[in-house]
Amino acid sequence: MASTTTQTGKPAGHQWAVLMATSGKKHWPPMGRTQWPLTTLYCGTCMPRLQLDYARNKQGIRYAYYICTGRATRTTTCTRKAVPVGIAEQLVTDCYQQIAITEQTYQQLAQRVEAAFDERLAERSQAIDDLTTTKHRLEAEADKLGAAARLGDSSGVRPRGSRPGS
């Protein structure tokens, strides 16, 4: 499995959470991400973080693995063995493939969301149109009342607060 390296020279990639693959807990991956956040791997047995460590085999080849911090510091009685980085990456990748939505489902959801936004926009536009119509009607009535008050029209329409015969 190809993986890139971080600025510290440590491997990066789908090193997100062995916990997700080993304990059944599932979290949605960030959409569009090609690398998962580092330092978020947890032991599926006793829950402390897993730490990335390096060792050399008999041939002198350096390899990376994750080990439970509780086991490494002897603060827990964890018996989980170290997990090679490649296996952890594969476990997490497999977990995400199980919980990921298909492209068809994504497209259907995107269409539903877009339709909901279009509906809300149409409702908002209709509400604005209704308010504008009401505003124009009220302005026309106010103009009519103002003109009647200025002309002293005796059509029976009086400005508010005026008394009959005044």
PASE-162026 format. One record per atom (N, C-alpha, C): residue number from 1; atom name; z, y, x; residue in three letters. Coordinates in nm, 3 decimals. Atoms other than C-alpha are relative to their C-alpha. Example, Ala and Ser with C-alpha at 12.3 -4.5 7.8 and 13.67 -1.06 7.14 Angstrom:
2
R	1	N	0.000	-0.119	0.089	ALA $
R	1	CA	0.780	-0.450	1.230	ALA $
R	1	C	0.000	0.120	0.090	ALA $
R	2	N	-0.006	-0.119	-0.082	SER $
R	2	CA	0.714	-0.106	1.367	SER $
R	2	C	0.073	0.109	-0.077	SER $
//
This chain:
166
R	1	N	0.000	-0.117	0.085	MET $
R	1	CA	0.000	0.000	0.000	MET $
R	1	C	0.000	0.123	0.090	MET $
R	2	N	0.010	-0.119	-0.083	ALA $
R	2	CA	-0.105	0.330	0.157	ALA $
R	2	C	0.107	0.100	-0.039	ALA $
R	3	N	-0.096	-0.105	0.029	SER $
R	3	CA	0.159	0.596	0.191	SER $
R	3	C	-0.012	0.107	0.106	SER $
R	4	N	0.006	-0.111	-0.091	THR $
R	4	CA	0.171	0.935	0.349	THR $
R	4	C	0.137	0.018	0.063	THR $
R	5	N	-0.132	-0.025	-0.061	THR $
R	5	CA	0.453	1.077	0.559	THR $
R	5	C	0.044	0.141	-0.033	THR $
R	6	N	-0.057	-0.131	0.025	THR $
R	6	CA	0.685	1.371	0.502	THR $
R	6	C	0.007	0.077	0.130	THR $
R	7	N	-0.013	-0.081	-0.120	GLN $
R	7	CA	0.758	1.651	0.749	GLN $
R	7	C	0.094	-0.063	0.102	GLN $
R	8	N	-0.093	0.066	-0.091	THR $
R	8	CA	1.037	1.440	0.895	THR $
R	8	C	-0.060	-0.125	0.060	THR $
R	9	N	0.066	0.117	-0.052	GLY $
R	9	CA	0.789	1.162	0.967	GLY $
R	9	C	0.034	-0.127	-0.075	GLY $
R	10	N	-0.036	0.117	0.079	LYS $
R	10	CA	0.943	0.929	0.711	LYS $
R	10	C	-0.107	-0.023	-0.107	LYS $
R	11	N	0.104	0.029	0.099	PRO $
R	11	CA	0.708	0.752	0.469	PRO $
R	11	C	0.033	0.057	-0.136	PRO $
R	12	N	-0.014	-0.048	0.137	ALA $
R	12	CA	0.652	0.901	0.127	ALA $
R	12	C	-0.091	-0.085	-0.086	ALA $
R	13	N	0.086	0.076	0.090	GLY $
R	13	CA	0.477	0.760	-0.176	GLY $
R	13	C	0.076	-0.033	-0.126	GLY $
R	14	N	-0.066	0.040	0.124	HIS $
R	14	CA	0.593	0.573	-0.482	HIS $
R	14	C	0.137	-0.057	0.030	HIS $
R	15	N	-0.135	0.042	-0.038	GLN $
R	15	CA	0.949	0.556	-0.352	GLN $
R	15	C	0.098	0.064	-0.095	GLN $
R	16	N	-0.078	-0.079	0.093	TRP $
R	16	CA	1.107	0.683	-0.665	TRP $
R	16	C	0.132	-0.064	-0.037	TRP $
R	17	N	-0.128	0.059	0.038	ALA $
R	17	CA	1.367	0.442	-0.799	ALA $
R	17	C	-0.010	-0.150	-0.016	ALA $
R	18	N	-0.006	0.144	0.013	VAL $
R	18	CA	1.422	0.077	-0.737	VAL $
R	18	C	0.081	-0.034	-0.123	VAL $
R	19	N	-0.080	0.018	0.120	LEU $
R	19	CA	1.677	0.111	-1.013	LEU $
R	19	C	-0.088	-0.017	-0.122	LEU $
R	20	N	0.086	0.008	0.116	MET $
R	20	CA	1.397	0.162	-1.260	MET $
R	20	C	-0.060	-0.139	-0.013	MET $
R	21	N	0.064	0.131	0.004	ALA $
R	21	CA	1.238	-0.168	-1.166	ALA $
R	21	C	0.101	-0.114	-0.003	ALA $
R	22	N	-0.094	0.111	-0.012	THR $
R	22	CA	1.552	-0.371	-1.104	THR $
R	22	C	0.108	-0.001	-0.107	THR $
R	23	N	-0.108	-0.001	0.099	SER $
R	23	CA	1.794	-0.256	-1.373	SER $
R	23	C	-0.050	0.020	-0.142	SER $
R	24	N	0.055	-0.014	0.134	GLY $
R	24	CA	1.559	-0.203	-1.666	GLY $
R	24	C	0.002	0.143	-0.052	GLY $
R	25	N	-0.001	-0.138	0.045	LYS $
R	25	CA	1.619	0.173	-1.688	LYS $
R	25	C	-0.138	0.059	0.029	LYS $
R	26	N	0.135	-0.052	-0.015	LYS $
R	26	CA	1.294	0.359	-1.741	LYS $
R	26	C	0.000	0.151	-0.017	LYS $
R	27	N	0.018	-0.145	0.007	HIS $
R	27	CA	1.211	0.723	-1.676	HIS $
R	27	C	-0.148	0.029	0.011	HIS $
R	28	N	0.142	-0.033	-0.001	TRP $
R	28	CA	0.878	0.885	-1.736	TRP $
R	28	C	-0.037	0.068	0.130	TRP $
R	29	N	0.039	-0.069	-0.124	PRO $
R	29	CA	0.695	0.983	-1.417	PRO $
R	29	C	-0.064	0.134	-0.031	PRO $
R	30	N	0.068	-0.128	0.021	PRO $
R	30	CA	0.574	1.340	-1.380	PRO $
R	30	C	-0.150	-0.022	-0.008	PRO $
R	31	N	0.144	0.018	0.017	MET $
R	31	CA	0.214	1.363	-1.502	MET $
R	31	C	-0.074	0.064	0.117	MET $
R	32	N	0.084	-0.055	-0.105	GLY $
R	32	CA	-0.044	1.414	-1.231	GLY $
R	32	C	0.059	-0.010	0.139	GLY $
R	33	N	-0.062	0.011	-0.132	ARG $
R	33	CA	0.194	1.333	-0.946	ARG $
R	33	C	-0.060	-0.119	0.075	ARG $
R	34	N	0.045	0.112	-0.081	THR $
R	34	CA	0.069	1.118	-0.661	THR $
R	34	C	0.113	-0.052	0.087	THR $
R	35	N	-0.116	0.043	-0.076	GLN $
R	35	CA	0.405	1.102	-0.485	GLN $
R	35	C	0.122	0.020	-0.086	GLN $
R	36	N	-0.122	-0.010	0.077	TRP $
R	36	CA	0.746	1.044	-0.633	TRP $
R	36	C	0.106	0.066	0.085	TRP $
R	37	N	-0.104	-0.069	-0.077	PRO $
R	37	CA	1.052	1.245	-0.533	PRO $
R	37	C	0.076	-0.097	0.091	PRO $
R	38	N	-0.079	0.080	-0.092	LEU $
R	38	CA	1.236	1.111	-0.231	LEU $
R	38	C	0.148	0.018	-0.031	LEU $
R	39	N	-0.147	-0.003	0.013	THR $
R	39	CA	1.613	1.048	-0.217	THR $
R	39	C	0.049	-0.022	-0.142	THR $
R	40	N	-0.047	0.029	0.136	THR $
R	40	CA	1.629	0.932	-0.579	THR $
R	40	C	-0.002	-0.150	-0.028	THR $
R	41	N	-0.008	0.144	0.018	LEU $
R	41	CA	1.641	0.559	-0.523	LEU $
R	41	C	0.146	-0.039	-0.015	LEU $
R	42	N	-0.139	0.041	0.025	TYR $
R	42	CA	1.953	0.394	-0.660	TYR $
R	42	C	0.010	-0.151	0.001	TYR $
R	43	N	-0.025	0.143	-0.001	CYS $
R	43	CA	2.104	0.053	-0.617	CYS $
R	43	C	0.011	-0.049	-0.144	CYS $
R	44	N	-0.005	0.055	0.134	GLY $
R	44	CA	2.048	-0.156	-0.927	GLY $
R	44	C	0.125	-0.080	-0.027	GLY $
R	45	N	-0.122	0.078	0.016	THR $
R	45	CA	2.376	-0.340	-0.867	THR $
R	45	C	0.123	0.088	-0.016	THR $
R	46	N	-0.125	-0.077	0.000	CYS $
R	46	CA	2.644	-0.082	-0.788	CYS $
R	46	C	-0.021	0.150	-0.018	CYS $
R	47	N	0.041	-0.136	0.037	MET $
R	47	CA	2.460	0.250	-0.853	MET $
R	47	C	0.003	0.108	0.107	MET $
R	48	N	0.017	-0.109	-0.098	PRO $
R	48	CA	2.498	0.450	-0.527	PRO $
R	48	C	-0.147	0.011	0.042	PRO $
R	49	N	0.138	-0.017	-0.046	ARG $
R	49	CA	2.182	0.587	-0.373	ARG $
R	49	C	-0.035	-0.105	0.104	ARG $
R	50	N	0.050	0.082	-0.110	LEU $
R	50	CA	1.968	0.375	-0.151	LEU $
R	50	C	-0.042	0.094	0.111	LEU $
R	51	N	0.040	-0.085	-0.112	GLN $
R	51	CA	1.915	0.516	0.193	GLN $
R	51	C	-0.116	-0.065	0.072	GLN $
R	52	N	0.115	0.048	-0.075	LEU $
R	52	CA	1.593	0.487	0.385	LEU $
R	52	C	0.045	-0.021	0.143	LEU $
R	53	N	-0.039	0.030	-0.137	ASP $
R	53	CA	1.649	0.320	0.718	ASP $
R	53	C	-0.117	-0.067	0.069	ASP $
R	54	N	0.106	0.059	-0.079	TYR $
R	54	CA	1.431	0.191	0.998	TYR $
R	54	C	0.059	-0.105	0.093	TYR $
R	55	N	-0.041	0.104	-0.094	ALA $
R	55	CA	1.455	-0.122	1.211	ALA $
R	55	C	-0.124	-0.045	0.076	ALA $
R	56	N	0.111	0.057	-0.077	ARG $
R	56	CA	1.244	-0.303	1.469	ARG $
R	56	C	0.010	-0.151	-0.009	ARG $
R	57	N	0.000	0.147	0.002	ASN $
R	57	CA	1.140	-0.664	1.441	ASN $
R	57	C	-0.007	-0.053	0.143	ASN $
R	58	N	-0.001	0.061	-0.133	LYS $
R	58	CA	1.123	-0.908	1.731	LYS $
R	58	C	-0.118	0.042	0.086	LYS $
R	59	N	0.118	-0.045	-0.075	GLN $
R	59	CA	0.779	-0.784	1.826	GLN $
R	59	C	0.008	0.149	0.033	GLN $
R	60	N	-0.017	-0.142	-0.030	GLY $
R	60	CA	0.909	-0.427	1.848	GLY $
R	60	C	-0.067	0.092	-0.101	GLY $
R	61	N	0.066	-0.081	0.102	ILE $
R	61	CA	0.727	-0.310	1.535	ILE $
R	61	C	0.106	0.060	-0.091	ILE $
R	62	N	-0.098	-0.072	0.082	ARG $
R	62	CA	0.923	-0.048	1.344	ARG $
R	62	C	-0.040	-0.012	-0.147	ARG $
R	63	N	0.027	0.008	0.143	TYR $
R	63	CA	0.952	-0.095	0.967	TYR $
R	63	C	0.112	0.070	-0.077	TYR $
R	64	N	-0.093	-0.074	0.083	ALA $
R	64	CA	1.121	0.097	0.687	ALA $
R	64	C	0.051	-0.089	-0.112	ALA $
R	65	N	-0.058	0.072	0.113	TYR $
R	65	CA	1.355	-0.041	0.424	TYR $
R	65	C	0.107	0.086	-0.064	TYR $
R	66	N	-0.109	-0.067	0.071	TYR $
R	66	CA	1.605	0.077	0.167	TYR $
R	66	C	0.121	-0.091	-0.003	TYR $
R	67	N	-0.125	0.075	0.006	ILE $
R	67	CA	1.966	-0.029	0.178	ILE $
R	67	C	0.100	0.080	-0.082	ILE $
R	68	N	-0.102	-0.065	0.084	CYS $
R	68	CA	2.252	0.046	-0.060	CYS $
R	68	C	0.096	0.078	0.090	CYS $
R	69	N	-0.092	-0.082	-0.077	THR $
R	69	CA	2.461	0.332	0.075	THR $
R	69	C	0.142	-0.056	-0.007	THR $
R	70	N	-0.133	0.059	0.015	GLY $
R	70	CA	2.774	0.167	-0.063	GLY $
R	70	C	0.018	-0.120	0.091	GLY $
R	71	N	-0.008	0.116	-0.088	ARG $
R	71	CA	2.696	-0.151	0.128	ARG $
R	71	C	0.000	0.043	0.146	ARG $
R	72	N	0.011	-0.045	-0.139	ALA $
R	72	CA	2.599	0.034	0.447	ALA $
R	72	C	0.129	0.064	0.049	ALA $
R	73	N	-0.125	-0.068	-0.040	THR $
R	73	CA	2.921	0.241	0.449	THR $
R	73	C	0.123	-0.083	-0.035	THR $
R	74	N	-0.107	0.092	0.042	ARG $
R	74	CA	3.130	-0.048	0.310	ARG $
R	74	C	0.098	0.066	-0.096	ARG $
R	75	N	-0.084	-0.061	0.103	THR $
R	75	CA	3.260	0.167	0.025	THR $
R	75	C	-0.006	-0.078	-0.131	THR $
R	76	N	0.008	0.088	0.116	THR $
R	76	CA	3.151	-0.092	-0.232	THR $
R	76	C	-0.011	-0.143	0.050	THR $
R	77	N	0.016	0.141	-0.036	THR $
R	77	CA	3.134	-0.469	-0.238	THR $
R	77	C	-0.139	-0.049	-0.035	THR $
R	78	N	0.138	0.033	0.035	CYS $
R	78	CA	2.761	-0.462	-0.303	CYS $
R	78	C	-0.055	-0.109	0.090	CYS $
R	79	N	0.061	0.109	-0.076	THR $
R	79	CA	2.572	-0.772	-0.197	THR $
R	79	C	-0.153	0.005	-0.006	THR $
R	80	N	0.146	-0.010	0.010	ARG $
R	80	CA	2.219	-0.649	-0.269	ARG $
R	80	C	-0.059	0.012	0.140	ARG $
R	81	N	0.065	-0.003	-0.130	LYS $
R	81	CA	1.991	-0.714	0.026	LYS $
R	81	C	-0.087	0.125	0.012	LYS $
R	82	N	0.089	-0.113	-0.025	ALA $
R	82	CA	1.780	-0.445	0.185	ALA $
R	82	C	-0.136	-0.027	-0.065	ALA $
R	83	N	0.129	0.011	0.068	VAL $
R	83	CA	1.449	-0.376	0.010	VAL $
R	83	C	-0.105	0.069	0.087	VAL $
R	84	N	0.106	-0.065	-0.077	PRO $
R	84	CA	1.139	-0.316	0.223	PRO $
R	84	C	-0.070	0.107	-0.085	PRO $
R	85	N	0.062	-0.113	0.071	VAL $
R	85	CA	0.967	0.012	0.133	VAL $
R	85	C	-0.121	-0.045	-0.081	VAL $
R	86	N	0.119	0.046	0.072	GLY $
R	86	CA	0.645	-0.164	0.034	GLY $
R	86	C	0.034	-0.071	-0.129	GLY $
R	87	N	-0.042	0.072	0.121	ILE $
R	87	CA	0.825	-0.388	-0.214	ILE $
R	87	C	0.057	0.099	-0.101	ILE $
R	88	N	-0.055	-0.100	0.091	ALA $
R	88	CA	1.019	-0.094	-0.359	ALA $
R	88	C	-0.112	0.080	-0.066	ALA $
R	89	N	0.114	-0.074	0.056	GLU $
R	89	CA	0.695	0.100	-0.402	GLU $
R	89	C	-0.072	-0.083	-0.106	GLU $
R	90	N	0.070	0.086	0.094	GLN $
R	90	CA	0.533	-0.197	-0.574	GLN $
R	90	C	0.082	-0.019	-0.128	GLN $
R	91	N	-0.085	0.014	0.118	LEU $
R	91	CA	0.832	-0.247	-0.808	LEU $
R	91	C	-0.006	0.123	-0.089	LEU $
R	92	N	0.006	-0.124	0.077	VAL $
R	92	CA	0.826	0.116	-0.912	VAL $
R	92	C	-0.137	0.016	-0.063	VAL $
R	93	N	0.136	-0.009	0.054	THR $
R	93	CA	0.449	0.114	-0.954	THR $
R	93	C	-0.018	-0.094	-0.118	THR $
R	94	N	0.009	0.096	0.110	ASP $
R	94	CA	0.470	-0.200	-1.169	ASP $
R	94	C	0.076	0.048	-0.122	ASP $
R	95	N	-0.081	-0.051	0.111	CYS $
R	95	CA	0.745	-0.044	-1.379	CYS $
R	95	C	-0.076	0.110	-0.074	CYS $
R	96	N	0.073	-0.110	0.064	TYR $
R	96	CA	0.536	0.266	-1.442	TYR $
R	96	C	-0.124	-0.049	-0.072	TYR $
R	97	N	0.116	0.055	0.070	GLN $
R	97	CA	0.235	0.058	-1.535	GLN $
R	97	C	0.042	-0.060	-0.133	GLN $
R	98	N	-0.050	0.058	0.125	GLN $
R	98	CA	0.448	-0.112	-1.801	GLN $
R	98	C	0.032	0.108	-0.103	GLN $
R	99	N	-0.043	-0.102	0.096	ILE $
R	99	CA	0.571	0.213	-1.954	ILE $
R	99	C	-0.101	0.112	-0.018	ILE $
R	100	N	0.100	-0.107	0.009	ALA $
R	100	CA	0.264	0.431	-1.901	ALA $
R	100	C	-0.082	-0.015	-0.127	ALA $
R	101	N	0.086	0.003	0.118	ILE $
R	101	CA	0.048	0.526	-2.197	ILE $
R	101	C	-0.145	-0.016	0.046	ILE $
R	102	N	0.142	0.018	-0.032	THR $
R	102	CA	-0.319	0.436	-2.206	THR $
R	102	C	-0.072	0.133	-0.014	THR $
R	103	N	0.082	-0.121	0.010	GLU $
R	103	CA	-0.591	0.696	-2.174	GLU $
R	103	C	-0.033	0.029	-0.146	GLU $
R	104	N	0.031	-0.017	0.142	GLN $
R	104	CA	-0.682	0.638	-2.540	GLN $
R	104	C	0.119	0.061	-0.075	GLN $
R	105	N	-0.121	-0.053	0.064	THR $
R	105	CA	-0.321	0.701	-2.652	THR $
R	105	C	0.020	0.145	0.041	THR $
R	106	N	-0.014	-0.137	-0.049	TYR $
R	106	CA	-0.308	1.012	-2.434	TYR $
R	106	C	-0.097	0.093	-0.074	TYR $
R	107	N	0.100	-0.082	0.068	GLN $
R	107	CA	-0.630	1.144	-2.590	GLN $
R	107	C	0.039	0.023	-0.146	GLN $
R	108	N	-0.042	-0.014	0.139	GLN $
R	108	CA	-0.499	1.076	-2.943	GLN $
R	108	C	0.116	0.099	-0.012	GLN $
R	109	N	-0.113	-0.093	0.002	LEU $
R	109	CA	-0.173	1.257	-2.866	LEU $
R	109	C	-0.046	0.143	0.027	LEU $
R	110	N	0.051	-0.133	-0.033	ALA $
R	110	CA	-0.359	1.548	-2.710	ALA $
R	110	C	-0.073	0.061	-0.121	ALA $
R	111	N	0.069	-0.049	0.118	GLN $
R	111	CA	-0.579	1.578	-3.022	GLN $
R	111	C	0.099	0.041	-0.108	GLN $
R	112	N	-0.101	-0.034	0.101	ARG $
R	112	CA	-0.274	1.573	-3.251	ARG $
R	112	C	0.074	0.128	0.035	ARG $
R	113	N	-0.069	-0.122	-0.042	VAL $
R	113	CA	-0.098	1.839	-3.046	VAL $
R	113	C	-0.092	0.120	-0.018	VAL $
R	114	N	0.094	-0.110	0.015	GLU $
R	114	CA	-0.408	2.056	-3.040	GLU $
R	114	C	-0.020	0.035	-0.147	GLU $
R	115	N	0.015	-0.025	0.144	ALA $
R	115	CA	-0.451	2.015	-3.417	ALA $
R	115	C	0.123	0.072	-0.055	ALA $
R	116	N	-0.123	-0.067	0.046	ALA $
R	116	CA	-0.087	2.115	-3.471	ALA $
R	116	C	0.000	0.145	0.044	ALA $
R	117	N	0.006	-0.139	-0.046	PHE $
R	117	CA	-0.136	2.426	-3.258	PHE $
R	117	C	-0.104	0.079	-0.078	PHE $
R	118	N	0.103	-0.067	0.079	ASP $
R	118	CA	-0.458	2.512	-3.443	ASP $
R	118	C	0.052	0.032	-0.140	ASP $
R	119	N	-0.057	-0.022	0.133	GLU $
R	119	CA	-0.275	2.472	-3.775	GLU $
R	119	C	0.101	0.115	0.002	GLU $
R	120	N	-0.099	-0.109	-0.010	ARG $
R	120	CA	0.008	2.697	-3.661	ARG $
R	120	C	-0.069	0.134	0.022	ARG $
R	121	N	0.073	-0.123	-0.023	LEU $
R	121	CA	-0.239	2.954	-3.536	LEU $
R	121	C	-0.065	0.049	-0.129	LEU $
R	122	N	0.062	-0.037	0.128	ALA $
R	122	CA	-0.422	2.947	-3.871	ALA $
R	122	C	0.106	0.055	-0.097	ALA $
R	123	N	-0.109	-0.048	0.086	GLU $
R	123	CA	-0.091	2.984	-4.059	GLU $
R	123	C	0.044	0.139	0.043	GLU $
R	124	N	-0.041	-0.132	-0.053	ARG $
R	124	CA	0.005	3.274	-3.834	ARG $
R	124	C	-0.104	0.106	-0.034	ARG $
R	125	N	0.107	-0.094	0.032	SER $
R	125	CA	-0.333	3.439	-3.884	SER $
R	125	C	0.002	0.034	-0.149	SER $
R	126	N	-0.008	-0.024	0.145	GLN $
R	126	CA	-0.301	3.397	-4.263	GLN $
R	126	C	0.119	0.088	-0.032	GLN $
R	127	N	-0.119	-0.083	0.025	ALA $
R	127	CA	0.050	3.545	-4.257	ALA $
R	127	C	-0.025	0.143	0.044	ALA $
R	128	N	0.032	-0.136	-0.046	ILE $
R	128	CA	-0.075	3.842	-4.055	ILE $
R	128	C	-0.095	0.066	-0.098	ILE $
R	129	N	0.092	-0.055	0.098	ASP $
R	129	CA	-0.363	3.890	-4.300	ASP $
R	129	C	0.073	0.041	-0.128	ASP $
R	130	N	-0.077	-0.031	0.121	ASP $
R	130	CA	-0.120	3.876	-4.596	ASP $
R	130	C	0.085	0.125	0.021	ASP $
R	131	N	-0.083	-0.118	-0.030	LEU $
R	131	CA	0.112	4.128	-4.430	LEU $
R	131	C	-0.085	0.126	0.010	LEU $
R	132	N	0.090	-0.116	-0.011	THR $
R	132	CA	-0.180	4.358	-4.350	THR $
R	132	C	-0.046	0.045	-0.139	THR $
R	133	N	0.041	-0.033	0.137	THR $
R	133	CA	-0.300	4.341	-4.713	THR $
R	133	C	0.113	0.070	-0.074	THR $
R	134	N	-0.117	-0.061	0.065	THR $
R	134	CA	0.051	4.419	-4.839	THR $
R	134	C	0.024	0.140	0.054	THR $
R	135	N	-0.018	-0.131	-0.062	LYS $
R	135	CA	0.079	4.708	-4.594	LYS $
R	135	C	-0.100	0.101	-0.055	LYS $
R	136	N	0.103	-0.091	0.053	HIS $
R	136	CA	-0.251	4.859	-4.709	HIS $
R	136	C	0.027	0.034	-0.147	HIS $
R	137	N	-0.030	-0.025	0.140	ARG $
R	137	CA	-0.151	4.819	-5.075	ARG $
R	137	C	0.117	0.099	-0.014	ARG $
R	138	N	-0.117	-0.090	0.007	LEU $
R	138	CA	0.187	4.986	-5.015	LEU $
R	138	C	-0.035	0.141	0.050	LEU $
R	139	N	0.043	-0.132	-0.049	GLU $
R	139	CA	0.026	5.266	-4.814	GLU $
R	139	C	-0.081	0.072	-0.107	GLU $
R	140	N	0.080	-0.061	0.107	ALA $
R	140	CA	-0.223	5.325	-5.099	ALA $
R	140	C	0.091	0.049	-0.112	ALA $
R	141	N	-0.094	-0.043	0.104	GLU $
R	141	CA	0.061	5.338	-5.354	GLU $
R	141	C	0.078	0.122	0.046	GLU $
R	142	N	-0.075	-0.115	-0.052	ALA $
R	142	CA	0.257	5.575	-5.129	ALA $
R	142	C	-0.088	0.125	0.001	ALA $
R	143	N	0.092	-0.114	0.000	ASP $
R	143	CA	-0.049	5.798	-5.091	ASP $
R	143	C	-0.019	0.054	-0.142	ASP $
R	144	N	0.018	-0.039	0.139	LYS $
R	144	CA	-0.101	5.798	-5.468	LYS $
R	144	C	0.123	0.074	-0.050	LYS $
R	145	N	-0.124	-0.066	0.043	LEU $
R	145	CA	0.264	5.887	-5.530	LEU $
R	145	C	0.017	0.135	0.068	LEU $
R	146	N	-0.011	-0.127	-0.073	GLY $
R	146	CA	0.257	6.153	-5.261	GLY $
R	146	C	-0.095	0.104	-0.056	GLY $
R	147	N	0.098	-0.093	0.057	ALA $
R	147	CA	-0.058	6.308	-5.405	ALA $
R	147	C	0.045	0.047	-0.137	ALA $
R	148	N	-0.048	-0.037	0.133	ALA $
R	148	CA	0.090	6.301	-5.756	ALA $
R	148	C	0.115	0.099	0.011	ALA $
R	149	N	-0.114	-0.091	-0.018	ALA $
R	149	CA	0.406	6.470	-5.630	ALA $
R	149	C	-0.048	0.136	0.047	ALA $
R	150	N	0.050	-0.129	-0.051	ARG $
R	150	CA	0.210	6.739	-5.445	ARG $
R	150	C	-0.075	0.077	-0.107	ARG $
R	151	N	0.078	-0.066	0.103	LEU $
R	151	CA	-0.014	6.814	-5.742	LEU $
R	151	C	0.082	0.031	-0.124	LEU $
R	152	N	-0.082	-0.021	0.119	GLY $
R	152	CA	0.268	6.809	-5.990	GLY $
R	152	C	-0.059	-0.068	-0.120	GLY $
R	153	N	0.065	0.077	0.107	ASP $
R	153	CA	0.086	6.553	-6.195	ASP $
R	153	C	0.104	-0.036	-0.105	ASP $
R	154	N	-0.090	0.032	0.110	SER $
R	154	CA	0.244	6.501	-6.533	SER $
R	154	C	-0.036	-0.133	-0.063	SER $
R	155	N	0.041	0.128	0.054	SER $
R	155	CA	0.123	6.148	-6.568	SER $
R	155	C	0.118	-0.091	-0.025	SER $
R	156	N	-0.118	0.081	0.024	GLY $
R	156	CA	0.478	6.026	-6.595	GLY $
R	156	C	0.049	-0.068	0.126	GLY $
R	157	N	-0.044	0.058	-0.125	VAL $
R	157	CA	0.497	5.913	-6.236	VAL $
R	157	C	0.079	0.106	0.074	VAL $
R	158	N	-0.087	-0.095	-0.068	ARG $
R	158	CA	0.787	6.084	-6.066	ARG $
R	158	C	0.039	-0.055	0.138	ARG $
R	159	N	-0.054	0.045	-0.128	PRO $
R	159	CA	0.897	6.072	-5.705	PRO $
R	159	C	0.141	-0.054	-0.019	PRO $
R	160	N	-0.130	0.062	0.009	ARG $
R	160	CA	1.209	5.871	-5.654	ARG $
R	160	C	0.111	0.106	0.013	ARG $
R	161	N	-0.114	-0.092	-0.008	GLY $
R	161	CA	1.533	6.059	-5.718	GLY $
R	161	C	-0.020	0.128	-0.077	GLY $
R	162	N	0.019	-0.122	0.077	SER $
R	162	CA	1.373	6.331	-5.926	SER $
R	162	C	0.044	-0.022	-0.143	SER $
R	163	N	-0.048	0.010	0.137	ARG $
R	163	CA	1.504	6.406	-6.271	ARG $
R	163	C	-0.108	0.046	-0.096	ARG $
R	164	N	0.099	-0.043	0.099	PRO $
R	164	CA	1.302	6.438	-6.585	PRO $
R	164	C	0.018	0.147	-0.031	PRO $
R	165	N	-0.002	-0.141	0.039	GLY $
R	165	CA	1.214	6.794	-6.668	GLY $
R	165	C	0.023	0.091	0.119	GLY $
R	166	N	-0.022	-0.090	-0.113	SER $
R	166	CA	1.267	6.924	-6.317	SER $
R	166	C	-0.126	0.032	0.073	SER $
//
